[in-house]
Amino acid sequence: MEPGYARLAGGAAEGAGAPGGGACDMAARLRAALRRDPLVQAAMARAGGGGSILVWNGDWVQSDGEDGKGLAAVREAIVWEIAFAPPACRSRSVRGTVLLSLNDAAGPRLAMGSGAWRWSDMLRNSEAR
């Protein structure tokens, strides 16, 4: 599912850093971890497309052709990275949608979030359904 332009317009771009100049840039942590993970790269390649793939909007989103929500390999990698991040990172407030590119070439980007949320919100209901 590709998020609409209006929704993405208020979102955070990757590499924007933590609000207030803090040391915790959860988007950068996630991007680095997801880029290293061959299962995530394979899931993104299967998902295809050149746009953005919405994986979480307060709940994990079911993608076409996937048995579980949130592209299972992507969901699992995100949950692990957030769960083991410092508490201050997990509890950081986010507003809007965060976009992550998972390679330097053109390809699909991950989109996550909607409205006001915290990274720790992604840990709730993280099981496949």
Backbone atoms as SQL, in Angstrom:
CREATE TABLE atoms (id INTEGER PRIMARY KEY, chain TEXT, resi INTEGER, resn TEXT, atom TEXT, x REAL, y REAL, z REAL);
INSERT INTO atoms VALUES
  (1, 'A', 1, 'MET', 'N', 0.846, -1.159, 0.000),
  (2, 'A', 1, 'MET', 'CA', 0.000, 0.000, 0.000),
  (3, 'A', 1, 'MET', 'C', 0.897, 1.229, 0.000),
  (4, 'A', 2, 'GLU', 'N', 0.689, 2.119, -0.930),
  (5, 'A', 2, 'GLU', 'CA', 1.518, 3.310, -1.016),
  (6, 'A', 2, 'GLU', 'C', 0.798, 4.490, -0.390),
  (7, 'A', 3, 'PRO', 'N', 1.435, 5.168, 0.588),
  (8, 'A', 3, 'PRO', 'CA', 0.789, 6.305, 1.224),
  (9, 'A', 3, 'PRO', 'C', 0.641, 7.458, 0.245),
  (10, 'A', 4, 'GLY', 'N', -0.418, 8.241, 0.410),
  (11, 'A', 4, 'GLY', 'CA', -0.658, 9.383, -0.462),
  (12, 'A', 4, 'GLY', 'C', 0.302, 10.521, -0.195),
  (13, 'A', 5, 'TYR', 'N', 0.422, 11.415, -1.180),
  (14, 'A', 5, 'TYR', 'CA', 1.342, 12.542, -1.088),
  (15, 'A', 5, 'TYR', 'C', 1.035, 13.431, 0.113),
  (16, 'A', 6, 'ALA', 'N', -0.254, 13.713, 0.343),
  (17, 'A', 6, 'ALA', 'CA', -0.606, 14.614, 1.447),
  (18, 'A', 6, 'ALA', 'C', -0.138, 14.045, 2.777),
  (19, 'A', 7, 'ARG', 'N', -0.232, 12.755, 2.925),
  (20, 'A', 7, 'ARG', 'CA', 0.184, 12.121, 4.166),
  (21, 'A', 7, 'ARG', 'C', 1.689, 12.202, 4.345),
  (22, 'A', 8, 'LEU', 'N', 2.425, 12.034, 3.264),
  (23, 'A', 8, 'LEU', 'CA', 3.883, 12.048, 3.343),
  (24, 'A', 8, 'LEU', 'C', 4.441, 13.460, 3.483),
  (25, 'A', 9, 'ALA', 'N', 3.692, 14.449, 3.072),
  (26, 'A', 9, 'ALA', 'CA', 4.193, 15.817, 3.091),
  (27, 'A', 9, 'ALA', 'C', 4.597, 16.259, 4.489),
  (28, 'A', 10, 'GLY', 'N', 3.910, 15.774, 5.518),
  (29, 'A', 10, 'GLY', 'CA', 4.247, 16.163, 6.880),
  (30, 'A', 10, 'GLY', 'C', 5.199, 15.209, 7.554),
  (31, 'A', 11, 'GLY', 'N', 5.638, 14.193, 6.859),
  (32, 'A', 11, 'GLY', 'CA', 6.479, 13.166, 7.456),
  (33, 'A', 11, 'GLY', 'C', 7.922, 13.587, 7.582),
  (34, 'A', 12, 'ALA', 'N', 8.649, 12.848, 8.366),
  (35, 'A', 12, 'ALA', 'CA', 10.069, 13.110, 8.576),
  (36, 'A', 12, 'ALA', 'C', 10.884, 12.398, 7.514),
  (37, 'A', 13, 'ALA', 'N', 11.856, 13.083, 6.998),
  (38, 'A', 13, 'ALA', 'CA', 12.776, 12.461, 6.054),
  (39, 'A', 13, 'ALA', 'C', 13.875, 11.780, 6.836),
  (40, 'A', 14, 'GLU', 'N', 14.361, 10.679, 6.308),
  (41, 'A', 14, 'GLU', 'CA', 15.448, 9.995, 6.988),
  (42, 'A', 14, 'GLU', 'C', 16.660, 10.900, 7.037),
  (43, 'A', 15, 'GLY', 'N', 17.449, 10.735, 8.075),
  (44, 'A', 15, 'GLY', 'CA', 18.649, 11.541, 8.217),
  (45, 'A', 15, 'GLY', 'C', 18.364, 12.929, 8.755),
  (46, 'A', 16, 'ALA', 'N', 17.094, 13.196, 9.072),
  (47, 'A', 16, 'ALA', 'CA', 16.748, 14.516, 9.581),
  (48, 'A', 16, 'ALA', 'C', 17.255, 14.702, 11.007),
  (49, 'A', 17, 'GLY', 'N', 17.664, 13.623, 11.648),
  (50, 'A', 17, 'GLY', 'CA', 18.180, 13.705, 13.008),
  (51, 'A', 17, 'GLY', 'C', 17.050, 13.740, 14.006),
  (52, 'A', 18, 'ALA', 'N', 17.423, 13.691, 15.245),
  (53, 'A', 18, 'ALA', 'CA', 16.425, 13.702, 16.299),
  (54, 'A', 18, 'ALA', 'C', 15.948, 15.121, 16.530),
  (55, 'A', 19, 'PRO', 'N', 14.648, 15.315, 16.795),
  (56, 'A', 19, 'PRO', 'CA', 14.157, 16.650, 17.109),
  (57, 'A', 19, 'PRO', 'C', 14.915, 17.215, 18.302),
  (58, 'A', 20, 'GLY', 'N', 15.262, 18.483, 18.239),
  (59, 'A', 20, 'GLY', 'CA', 15.978, 19.116, 19.334),
  (60, 'A', 20, 'GLY', 'C', 17.464, 18.819, 19.341),
  (61, 'A', 21, 'GLY', 'N', 17.957, 18.136, 18.297),
  (62, 'A', 21, 'GLY', 'CA', 19.393, 17.896, 18.191),
  (63, 'A', 21, 'GLY', 'C', 19.913, 16.802, 19.105),
  (64, 'A', 22, 'GLY', 'N', 19.035, 15.956, 19.648),
  (65, 'A', 22, 'GLY', 'CA', 19.483, 14.890, 20.542),
  (66, 'A', 22, 'GLY', 'C', 20.309, 13.848, 19.810),
  (67, 'A', 23, 'ALA', 'N', 20.928, 12.976, 20.574),
  (68, 'A', 23, 'ALA', 'CA', 21.828, 11.976, 20.007),
  (69, 'A', 23, 'ALA', 'C', 21.092, 10.755, 19.469),
  (70, 'A', 24, 'CYS', 'N', 19.814, 10.613, 19.782),
  (71, 'A', 24, 'CYS', 'CA', 19.086, 9.424, 19.373),
  (72, 'A', 24, 'CYS', 'C', 18.327, 9.675, 18.074),
  (73, 'A', 25, 'ASP', 'N', 18.821, 9.141, 17.002),
  (74, 'A', 25, 'ASP', 'CA', 18.146, 9.230, 15.705),
  (75, 'A', 25, 'ASP', 'C', 17.663, 7.827, 15.361),
  (76, 'A', 26, 'MET', 'N', 16.463, 7.502, 15.823),
  (77, 'A', 26, 'MET', 'CA', 15.930, 6.155, 15.658),
  (78, 'A', 26, 'MET', 'C', 15.773, 5.804, 14.187),
  (79, 'A', 27, 'ALA', 'N', 15.410, 6.766, 13.353),
  (80, 'A', 27, 'ALA', 'CA', 15.273, 6.493, 11.916),
  (81, 'A', 27, 'ALA', 'C', 16.612, 6.044, 11.335),
  (82, 'A', 28, 'ALA', 'N', 17.689, 6.690, 11.726),
  (83, 'A', 28, 'ALA', 'CA', 19.010, 6.295, 11.225),
  (84, 'A', 28, 'ALA', 'C', 19.407, 4.920, 11.754),
  (85, 'A', 29, 'ARG', 'N', 19.087, 4.640, 13.020),
  (86, 'A', 29, 'ARG', 'CA', 19.369, 3.311, 13.584),
  (87, 'A', 29, 'ARG', 'C', 18.636, 2.228, 12.794),
  (88, 'A', 30, 'LEU', 'N', 17.348, 2.467, 12.529),
  (89, 'A', 30, 'LEU', 'CA', 16.557, 1.493, 11.780),
  (90, 'A', 30, 'LEU', 'C', 17.079, 1.323, 10.363),
  (91, 'A', 31, 'ARG', 'N', 17.350, 2.439, 9.704),
  (92, 'A', 31, 'ARG', 'CA', 17.844, 2.378, 8.325),
  (93, 'A', 31, 'ARG', 'C', 19.116, 1.540, 8.248),
  (94, 'A', 32, 'ALA', 'N', 20.054, 1.763, 9.152),
  (95, 'A', 32, 'ALA', 'CA', 21.318, 1.021, 9.145),
  (96, 'A', 32, 'ALA', 'C', 21.067, -0.475, 9.369),
  (97, 'A', 33, 'ALA', 'N', 20.221, -0.801, 10.334),
  (98, 'A', 33, 'ALA', 'CA', 19.938, -2.213, 10.622),
  (99, 'A', 33, 'ALA', 'C', 19.222, -2.893, 9.464),
  (100, 'A', 34, 'LEU', 'N', 18.250, -2.219, 8.878),
  (101, 'A', 34, 'LEU', 'CA', 17.475, -2.815, 7.789),
  (102, 'A', 34, 'LEU', 'C', 18.307, -2.966, 6.524),
  (103, 'A', 35, 'ARG', 'N', 19.230, -2.046, 6.291),
  (104, 'A', 35, 'ARG', 'CA', 20.111, -2.156, 5.114),
  (105, 'A', 35, 'ARG', 'C', 21.056, -3.347, 5.225),
  (106, 'A', 36, 'ARG', 'N', 21.405, -3.743, 6.445),
  (107, 'A', 36, 'ARG', 'CA', 22.327, -4.869, 6.653),
  (108, 'A', 36, 'ARG', 'C', 21.640, -6.222, 6.587),
  (109, 'A', 37, 'ASP', 'N', 20.336, -6.254, 6.665),
  (110, 'A', 37, 'ASP', 'CA', 19.590, -7.500, 6.817),
  (111, 'A', 37, 'ASP', 'C', 19.167, -8.075, 5.460),
  (112, 'A', 38, 'PRO', 'N', 19.746, -9.213, 5.050),
  (113, 'A', 38, 'PRO', 'CA', 19.403, -9.785, 3.743),
  (114, 'A', 38, 'PRO', 'C', 17.942, -10.229, 3.647),
  (115, 'A', 39, 'LEU', 'N', 17.319, -10.628, 4.749),
  (116, 'A', 39, 'LEU', 'CA', 15.903, -11.005, 4.709),
  (117, 'A', 39, 'LEU', 'C', 15.014, -9.790, 4.432),
  (118, 'A', 40, 'VAL', 'N', 15.374, -8.662, 5.006),
  (119, 'A', 40, 'VAL', 'CA', 14.643, -7.422, 4.759),
  (120, 'A', 40, 'VAL', 'C', 14.804, -7.016, 3.296),
  (121, 'A', 41, 'GLN', 'N', 16.031, -7.084, 2.796),
  (122, 'A', 41, 'GLN', 'CA', 16.273, -6.715, 1.401),
  (123, 'A', 41, 'GLN', 'C', 15.473, -7.609, 0.445),
  (124, 'A', 42, 'ALA', 'N', 15.405, -8.901, 0.755),
  (125, 'A', 42, 'ALA', 'CA', 14.644, -9.833, -0.090),
  (126, 'A', 42, 'ALA', 'C', 13.148, -9.517, -0.024),
  (127, 'A', 43, 'ALA', 'N', 12.638, -9.213, 1.161),
  (128, 'A', 43, 'ALA', 'CA', 11.215, -8.876, 1.301),
  (129, 'A', 43, 'ALA', 'C', 10.882, -7.607, 0.528),
  (130, 'A', 44, 'MET', 'N', 11.760, -6.628, 0.580),
  (131, 'A', 44, 'MET', 'CA', 11.525, -5.386, -0.158),
  (132, 'A', 44, 'MET', 'C', 11.581, -5.627, -1.663),
  (133, 'A', 45, 'ALA', 'N', 12.490, -6.483, -2.107),
  (134, 'A', 45, 'ALA', 'CA', 12.579, -6.804, -3.536),
  (135, 'A', 45, 'ALA', 'C', 11.307, -7.495, -3.999),
  (136, 'A', 46, 'ARG', 'N', 10.771, -8.403, -3.187),
  (137, 'A', 46, 'ARG', 'CA', 9.519, -9.084, -3.540),
  (138, 'A', 46, 'ARG', 'C', 8.356, -8.103, -3.581),
  (139, 'A', 47, 'ALA', 'N', 8.367, -7.131, -2.664),
  (140, 'A', 47, 'ALA', 'CA', 7.285, -6.147, -2.604),
  (141, 'A', 47, 'ALA', 'C', 7.304, -5.260, -3.838),
  (142, 'A', 48, 'GLY', 'N', 8.533, -5.036, -4.373),
  (143, 'A', 48, 'GLY', 'CA', 8.694, -4.316, -5.631),
  (144, 'A', 48, 'GLY', 'C', 8.176, -2.894, -5.597),
  (145, 'A', 49, 'GLY', 'N', 8.058, -2.341, -6.783),
  (146, 'A', 49, 'GLY', 'CA', 7.581, -0.971, -6.920),
  (147, 'A', 49, 'GLY', 'C', 8.671, 0.037, -6.635),
  (148, 'A', 50, 'GLY', 'N', 8.450, 1.248, -7.063),
  (149, 'A', 50, 'GLY', 'CA', 9.433, 2.298, -6.855),
  (150, 'A', 50, 'GLY', 'C', 8.971, 3.339, -5.859),
  (151, 'A', 51, 'GLY', 'N', 7.762, 3.165, -5.321),
  (152, 'A', 51, 'GLY', 'CA', 7.217, 4.142, -4.389),
  (153, 'A', 51, 'GLY', 'C', 7.527, 3.789, -2.961),
  (154, 'A', 52, 'SER', 'N', 6.611, 4.153, -2.092),
  (155, 'A', 52, 'SER', 'CA', 6.759, 3.877, -0.667),
  (156, 'A', 52, 'SER', 'C', 5.817, 2.752, -0.267),
  (157, 'A', 53, 'ILE', 'N', 6.296, 1.891, 0.603),
  (158, 'A', 53, 'ILE', 'CA', 5.505, 0.779, 1.103),
  (159, 'A', 53, 'ILE', 'C', 5.181, 1.060, 2.562),
  (160, 'A', 54, 'LEU', 'N', 3.908, 1.254, 2.837),
  (161, 'A', 54, 'LEU', 'CA', 3.470, 1.516, 4.192),
  (162, 'A', 54, 'LEU', 'C', 3.440, 0.201, 4.959),
  (163, 'A', 55, 'VAL', 'N', 4.229, 0.114, 6.037),
  (164, 'A', 55, 'VAL', 'CA', 4.268, -1.118, 6.830),
  (165, 'A', 55, 'VAL', 'C', 3.607, -0.958, 8.199),
  (166, 'A', 56, 'TRP', 'N', 3.493, 0.288, 8.702),
  (167, 'A', 56, 'TRP', 'CA', 2.893, 0.504, 10.013),
  (168, 'A', 56, 'TRP', 'C', 2.243, 1.875, 10.055),
  (169, 'A', 57, 'ASN', 'N', 0.998, 1.925, 10.493),
  (170, 'A', 57, 'ASN', 'CA', 0.272, 3.195, 10.615),
  (171, 'A', 57, 'ASN', 'C', -0.495, 3.259, 11.938),
  (172, 'A', 58, 'GLY', 'N', 0.066, 2.680, 12.961),
  (173, 'A', 58, 'GLY', 'CA', -0.596, 2.492, 14.243),
  (174, 'A', 58, 'GLY', 'C', -0.887, 1.005, 14.444),
  (175, 'A', 59, 'ASP', 'N', -0.882, 0.278, 13.364),
  (176, 'A', 59, 'ASP', 'CA', -0.979, -1.179, 13.333),
  (177, 'A', 59, 'ASP', 'C', -0.161, -1.622, 12.126),
  (178, 'A', 60, 'TRP', 'N', 0.299, -2.847, 12.146),
  (179, 'A', 60, 'TRP', 'CA', 1.065, -3.369, 11.018),
  (180, 'A', 60, 'TRP', 'C', 0.116, -3.586, 9.848),
  (181, 'A', 61, 'VAL', 'N', 0.534, -3.165, 8.674),
  (182, 'A', 61, 'VAL', 'CA', -0.296, -3.199, 7.475),
  (183, 'A', 61, 'VAL', 'C', -0.008, -4.467, 6.688),
  (184, 'A', 62, 'GLN', 'N', -1.063, -5.141, 6.253),
  (185, 'A', 62, 'GLN', 'CA', -0.903, -6.352, 5.432),
  (186, 'A', 62, 'GLN', 'C', -0.612, -5.938, 3.998),
  (187, 'A', 63, 'SER', 'N', 0.481, -6.455, 3.451),
  (188, 'A', 63, 'SER', 'CA', 0.855, -6.178, 2.062),
  (189, 'A', 63, 'SER', 'C', 0.348, -7.302, 1.172),
  (190, 'A', 64, 'ASP', 'N', 0.126, -6.979, -0.091),
  (191, 'A', 64, 'ASP', 'CA', -0.315, -7.991, -1.048),
  (192, 'A', 64, 'ASP', 'C', 0.672, -9.145, -1.091),
  (193, 'A', 65, 'GLY', 'N', 0.157, -10.350, -1.092),
  (194, 'A', 65, 'GLY', 'CA', 0.998, -11.533, -1.224),
  (195, 'A', 65, 'GLY', 'C', 1.694, -11.968, 0.053),
  (196, 'A', 66, 'GLU', 'N', 1.433, -11.301, 1.166),
  (197, 'A', 66, 'GLU', 'CA', 2.069, -11.654, 2.438),
  (198, 'A', 66, 'GLU', 'C', 1.051, -12.318, 3.354),
  (199, 'A', 67, 'ASP', 'N', 1.493, -13.348, 4.061),
  (200, 'A', 67, 'ASP', 'CA', 0.617, -14.023, 5.006),
  (201, 'A', 67, 'ASP', 'C', 0.389, -13.194, 6.261),
  (202, 'A', 68, 'GLY', 'N', 1.429, -12.516, 6.719),
  (203, 'A', 68, 'GLY', 'CA', 1.328, -11.723, 7.942),
  (204, 'A', 68, 'GLY', 'C', 1.352, -10.242, 7.641),
  (205, 'A', 69, 'LYS', 'N', 1.253, -9.456, 8.680),
  (206, 'A', 69, 'LYS', 'CA', 1.254, -8.005, 8.525),
  (207, 'A', 69, 'LYS', 'C', 2.666, -7.445, 8.557),
  (208, 'A', 70, 'GLY', 'N', 2.850, -6.300, 7.913),
  (209, 'A', 70, 'GLY', 'CA', 4.088, -5.538, 8.011),
  (210, 'A', 70, 'GLY', 'C', 5.276, -6.142, 7.300),
  (211, 'A', 71, 'LEU', 'N', 5.074, -6.918, 6.236),
  (212, 'A', 71, 'LEU', 'CA', 6.181, -7.636, 5.596),
  (213, 'A', 71, 'LEU', 'C', 6.968, -8.323, 6.715),
  (214, 'A', 72, 'ALA', 'N', 6.644, -9.538, 7.021),
  (215, 'A', 72, 'ALA', 'CA', 7.104, -10.241, 8.223),
  (216, 'A', 72, 'ALA', 'C', 8.585, -10.027, 8.546),
  (217, 'A', 73, 'ALA', 'N', 9.465, -10.161, 7.577),
  (218, 'A', 73, 'ALA', 'CA', 10.903, -9.988, 7.850),
  (219, 'A', 73, 'ALA', 'C', 11.210, -8.552, 8.244),
  (220, 'A', 74, 'VAL', 'N', 10.527, -7.607, 7.622),
  (221, 'A', 74, 'VAL', 'CA', 10.734, -6.193, 7.931),
  (222, 'A', 74, 'VAL', 'C', 10.195, -5.895, 9.325),
  (223, 'A', 75, 'ARG', 'N', 8.991, -6.374, 9.612),
  (224, 'A', 75, 'ARG', 'CA', 8.379, -6.162, 10.934),
  (225, 'A', 75, 'ARG', 'C', 9.282, -6.716, 12.032),
  (226, 'A', 76, 'GLU', 'N', 9.766, -7.924, 11.844),
  (227, 'A', 76, 'GLU', 'CA', 10.609, -8.551, 12.860),
  (228, 'A', 76, 'GLU', 'C', 11.893, -7.756, 13.083),
  (229, 'A', 77, 'ALA', 'N', 12.527, -7.324, 12.017),
  (230, 'A', 77, 'ALA', 'CA', 13.775, -6.559, 12.149),
  (231, 'A', 77, 'ALA', 'C', 13.532, -5.224, 12.855),
  (232, 'A', 78, 'ILE', 'N', 12.434, -4.555, 12.514),
  (233, 'A', 78, 'ILE', 'CA', 12.109, -3.276, 13.151),
  (234, 'A', 78, 'ILE', 'C', 11.853, -3.480, 14.639),
  (235, 'A', 79, 'VAL', 'N', 11.052, -4.480, 14.966),
  (236, 'A', 79, 'VAL', 'CA', 10.713, -4.746, 16.369),
  (237, 'A', 79, 'VAL', 'C', 11.970, -5.039, 17.185),
  (238, 'A', 80, 'TRP', 'N', 12.868, -5.862, 16.668),
  (239, 'A', 80, 'TRP', 'CA', 14.102, -6.184, 17.389),
  (240, 'A', 80, 'TRP', 'C', 14.952, -4.934, 17.600),
  (241, 'A', 81, 'GLU', 'N', 15.090, -4.124, 16.563),
  (242, 'A', 81, 'GLU', 'CA', 15.931, -2.928, 16.677),
  (243, 'A', 81, 'GLU', 'C', 15.355, -1.951, 17.705),
  (244, 'A', 82, 'ILE', 'N', 14.058, -1.745, 17.668),
  (245, 'A', 82, 'ILE', 'CA', 13.433, -0.832, 18.626),
  (246, 'A', 82, 'ILE', 'C', 13.503, -1.406, 20.041),
  (247, 'A', 83, 'ALA', 'N', 13.233, -2.698, 20.179),
  (248, 'A', 83, 'ALA', 'CA', 13.227, -3.323, 21.509),
  (249, 'A', 83, 'ALA', 'C', 14.573, -3.215, 22.207),
  (250, 'A', 84, 'PHE', 'N', 15.660, -3.259, 21.452),
  (251, 'A', 84, 'PHE', 'CA', 16.987, -3.201, 22.059),
  (252, 'A', 84, 'PHE', 'C', 17.624, -1.816, 22.001),
  (253, 'A', 85, 'ALA', 'N', 16.870, -0.812, 21.557),
  (254, 'A', 85, 'ALA', 'CA', 17.361, 0.568, 21.563),
  (255, 'A', 85, 'ALA', 'C', 17.281, 1.104, 22.998),
  (256, 'A', 86, 'PRO', 'N', 18.075, 2.112, 23.318),
  (257, 'A', 86, 'PRO', 'CA', 17.982, 2.721, 24.655),
  (258, 'A', 86, 'PRO', 'C', 16.557, 3.227, 24.910),
  (259, 'A', 87, 'PRO', 'N', 16.112, 3.165, 26.161),
  (260, 'A', 87, 'PRO', 'CA', 14.750, 3.609, 26.491),
  (261, 'A', 87, 'PRO', 'C', 14.425, 5.016, 25.990),
  (262, 'A', 88, 'ALA', 'N', 15.387, 5.928, 26.047),
  (263, 'A', 88, 'ALA', 'CA', 15.139, 7.292, 25.578),
  (264, 'A', 88, 'ALA', 'C', 14.835, 7.325, 24.079),
  (265, 'A', 89, 'CYS', 'N', 15.418, 6.423, 23.330),
  (266, 'A', 89, 'CYS', 'CA', 15.135, 6.343, 21.889),
  (267, 'A', 89, 'CYS', 'C', 13.743, 5.780, 21.643),
  (268, 'A', 90, 'ARG', 'N', 13.418, 4.709, 22.358),
  (269, 'A', 90, 'ARG', 'CA', 12.110, 4.067, 22.176),
  (270, 'A', 90, 'ARG', 'C', 10.963, 5.000, 22.515),
  (271, 'A', 91, 'SER', 'N', 11.162, 5.870, 23.496),
  (272, 'A', 91, 'SER', 'CA', 10.071, 6.728, 23.956),
  (273, 'A', 91, 'SER', 'C', 10.006, 8.075, 23.234),
  (274, 'A', 92, 'ARG', 'N', 10.910, 8.310, 22.296),
  (275, 'A', 92, 'ARG', 'CA', 10.933, 9.592, 21.578),
  (276, 'A', 92, 'ARG', 'C', 9.655, 9.788, 20.769),
  (277, 'A', 93, 'SER', 'N', 9.077, 10.977, 20.859),
  (278, 'A', 93, 'SER', 'CA', 7.864, 11.317, 20.112),
  (279, 'A', 93, 'SER', 'C', 8.172, 11.539, 18.641),
  (280, 'A', 94, 'VAL', 'N', 7.243, 11.100, 17.802),
  (281, 'A', 94, 'VAL', 'CA', 7.346, 11.284, 16.359),
  (282, 'A', 94, 'VAL', 'C', 6.011, 11.838, 15.891),
  (283, 'A', 95, 'ARG', 'N', 6.035, 12.675, 14.878),
  (284, 'A', 95, 'ARG', 'CA', 4.798, 13.191, 14.303),
  (285, 'A', 95, 'ARG', 'C', 4.828, 12.940, 12.799),
  (286, 'A', 96, 'GLY', 'N', 3.783, 12.310, 12.310),
  (287, 'A', 96, 'GLY', 'CA', 3.667, 12.060, 10.873),
  (288, 'A', 96, 'GLY', 'C', 4.320, 10.753, 10.466),
  (289, 'A', 97, 'THR', 'N', 4.628, 10.678, 9.195),
  (290, 'A', 97, 'THR', 'CA', 5.171, 9.458, 8.603),
  (291, 'A', 97, 'THR', 'C', 6.682, 9.577, 8.444),
  (292, 'A', 98, 'VAL', 'N', 7.396, 8.527, 8.796),
  (293, 'A', 98, 'VAL', 'CA', 8.849, 8.455, 8.608),
  (294, 'A', 98, 'VAL', 'C', 9.108, 7.585, 7.380),
  (295, 'A', 99, 'LEU', 'N', 9.958, 8.068, 6.495),
  (296, 'A', 99, 'LEU', 'CA', 10.326, 7.332, 5.290),
  (297, 'A', 99, 'LEU', 'C', 11.771, 6.888, 5.381),
  (298, 'A', 100, 'LEU', 'N', 12.030, 5.624, 5.049),
  (299, 'A', 100, 'LEU', 'CA', 13.389, 5.089, 5.056),
  (300, 'A', 100, 'LEU', 'C', 13.695, 4.464, 3.705),
  (301, 'A', 101, 'SER', 'N', 14.796, 4.871, 3.081),
  (302, 'A', 101, 'SER', 'CA', 15.247, 4.171, 1.876),
  (303, 'A', 101, 'SER', 'C', 16.233, 3.107, 2.346),
  (304, 'A', 102, 'LEU', 'N', 16.130, 1.931, 1.749),
  (305, 'A', 102, 'LEU', 'CA', 16.945, 0.823, 2.223),
  (306, 'A', 102, 'LEU', 'C', 18.116, 0.509, 1.317),
  (307, 'A', 103, 'ASN', 'N', 18.341, 1.322, 0.323),
  (308, 'A', 103, 'ASN', 'CA', 19.551, 1.196, -0.486),
  (309, 'A', 103, 'ASN', 'C', 19.811, 2.530, -1.160),
  (310, 'A', 104, 'ASP', 'N', 20.984, 2.668, -1.748),
  (311, 'A', 104, 'ASP', 'CA', 21.348, 3.931, -2.379),
  (312, 'A', 104, 'ASP', 'C', 20.718, 4.095, -3.750),
  (313, 'A', 105, 'ALA', 'N', 20.308, 2.997, -4.362),
  (314, 'A', 105, 'ALA', 'CA', 19.665, 3.046, -5.671),
  (315, 'A', 105, 'ALA', 'C', 18.183, 3.366, -5.502),
  (316, 'A', 106, 'ALA', 'N', 17.575, 3.754, -6.590),
  (317, 'A', 106, 'ALA', 'CA', 16.135, 3.992, -6.549),
  (318, 'A', 106, 'ALA', 'C', 15.434, 2.676, -6.246),
  (319, 'A', 107, 'GLY', 'N', 14.469, 2.730, -5.427),
  (320, 'A', 107, 'GLY', 'CA', 13.726, 1.541, -5.053),
  (321, 'A', 107, 'GLY', 'C', 12.677, 1.909, -4.045),
  (322, 'A', 108, 'PRO', 'N', 11.903, 0.951, -3.609),
  (323, 'A', 108, 'PRO', 'CA', 10.848, 1.280, -2.660),
  (324, 'A', 108, 'PRO', 'C', 11.424, 1.741, -1.327),
  (325, 'A', 109, 'ARG', 'N', 10.697, 2.633, -0.695),
  (326, 'A', 109, 'ARG', 'CA', 11.055, 3.109, 0.636),
  (327, 'A', 109, 'ARG', 'C', 10.021, 2.585, 1.617),
  (328, 'A', 110, 'LEU', 'N', 10.434, 2.410, 2.845),
  (329, 'A', 110, 'LEU', 'CA', 9.504, 2.024, 3.899),
  (330, 'A', 110, 'LEU', 'C', 8.856, 3.278, 4.458),
  (331, 'A', 111, 'ALA', 'N', 7.567, 3.203, 4.682),
  (332, 'A', 111, 'ALA', 'CA', 6.830, 4.290, 5.321),
  (333, 'A', 111, 'ALA', 'C', 6.224, 3.738, 6.598),
  (334, 'A', 112, 'MET', 'N', 6.349, 4.505, 7.672),
  (335, 'A', 112, 'MET', 'CA', 5.790, 4.073, 8.949),
  (336, 'A', 112, 'MET', 'C', 5.324, 5.268, 9.745),
  (337, 'A', 113, 'GLY', 'N', 4.210, 5.089, 10.430),
  (338, 'A', 113, 'GLY', 'CA', 3.700, 6.115, 11.316),
  (339, 'A', 113, 'GLY', 'C', 2.564, 6.919, 10.731),
  (340, 'A', 114, 'SER', 'N', 1.817, 7.525, 11.629),
  (341, 'A', 114, 'SER', 'CA', 0.691, 8.372, 11.258),
  (342, 'A', 114, 'SER', 'C', 0.306, 9.180, 12.482),
  (343, 'A', 115, 'GLY', 'N', 0.095, 10.464, 12.320),
  (344, 'A', 115, 'GLY', 'CA', -0.278, 11.302, 13.457),
  (345, 'A', 115, 'GLY', 'C', 0.857, 11.403, 14.457),
  (346, 'A', 116, 'ALA', 'N', 0.513, 11.459, 15.730),
  (347, 'A', 116, 'ALA', 'CA', 1.514, 11.522, 16.803),
  (348, 'A', 116, 'ALA', 'C', 1.706, 10.119, 17.365),
  (349, 'A', 117, 'TRP', 'N', 2.965, 9.693, 17.487),
  (350, 'A', 117, 'TRP', 'CA', 3.258, 8.347, 17.963),
  (351, 'A', 117, 'TRP', 'C', 4.658, 8.306, 18.547),
  (352, 'A', 118, 'ARG', 'N', 5.009, 7.194, 19.142),
  (353, 'A', 118, 'ARG', 'CA', 6.351, 6.951, 19.688),
  (354, 'A', 118, 'ARG', 'C', 6.872, 5.666, 19.066),
  (355, 'A', 119, 'TRP', 'N', 8.171, 5.534, 18.987),
  (356, 'A', 119, 'TRP', 'CA', 8.770, 4.329, 18.422),
  (357, 'A', 119, 'TRP', 'C', 8.307, 3.085, 19.167),
  (358, 'A', 120, 'SER', 'N', 8.156, 3.191, 20.487),
  (359, 'A', 120, 'SER', 'CA', 7.720, 2.037, 21.281),
  (360, 'A', 120, 'SER', 'C', 6.323, 1.560, 20.896),
  (361, 'A', 121, 'ASP', 'N', 5.522, 2.420, 20.283),
  (362, 'A', 121, 'ASP', 'CA', 4.189, 2.000, 19.837),
  (363, 'A', 121, 'ASP', 'C', 4.275, 0.858, 18.823),
  (364, 'A', 122, 'MET', 'N', 5.376, 0.782, 18.100),
  (365, 'A', 122, 'MET', 'CA', 5.539, -0.263, 17.094),
  (366, 'A', 122, 'MET', 'C', 5.765, -1.636, 17.731),
  (367, 'A', 123, 'LEU', 'N', 6.062, -1.660, 19.019),
  (368, 'A', 123, 'LEU', 'CA', 6.277, -2.923, 19.719),
  (369, 'A', 123, 'LEU', 'C', 4.960, -3.578, 20.117),
  (370, 'A', 124, 'ARG', 'N', 3.915, -2.794, 20.232),
  (371, 'A', 124, 'ARG', 'CA', 2.599, -3.342, 20.581),
  (372, 'A', 124, 'ARG', 'C', 1.992, -4.016, 19.366),
  (373, 'A', 125, 'ASN', 'N', 1.320, -5.103, 19.586),
  (374, 'A', 125, 'ASN', 'CA', 0.654, -5.846, 18.496),
  (375, 'A', 125, 'ASN', 'C', 1.624, -6.191, 17.375),
  (376, 'A', 126, 'SER', 'N', 2.828, -6.598, 17.719),
  (377, 'A', 126, 'SER', 'CA', 3.829, -6.877, 16.703),
  (378, 'A', 126, 'SER', 'C', 3.770, -8.301, 16.184),
  (379, 'A', 127, 'GLU', 'N', 2.855, -9.121, 16.686),
  (380, 'A', 127, 'GLU', 'CA', 2.759, -10.496, 16.205),
  (381, 'A', 127, 'GLU', 'C', 2.043, -10.526, 14.856),
  (382, 'A', 128, 'ALA', 'N', 2.361, -11.541, 14.078),
  (383, 'A', 128, 'ALA', 'CA', 1.724, -11.716, 12.772),
  (384, 'A', 128, 'ALA', 'C', 0.288, -12.154, 12.984),
  (385, 'A', 129, 'ARG', 'N', -0.583, -11.710, 12.122),
  (386, 'A', 129, 'ARG', 'CA', -1.997, -12.108, 12.203),
  (387, 'A', 129, 'ARG', 'C', -2.451, -12.600, 10.883);
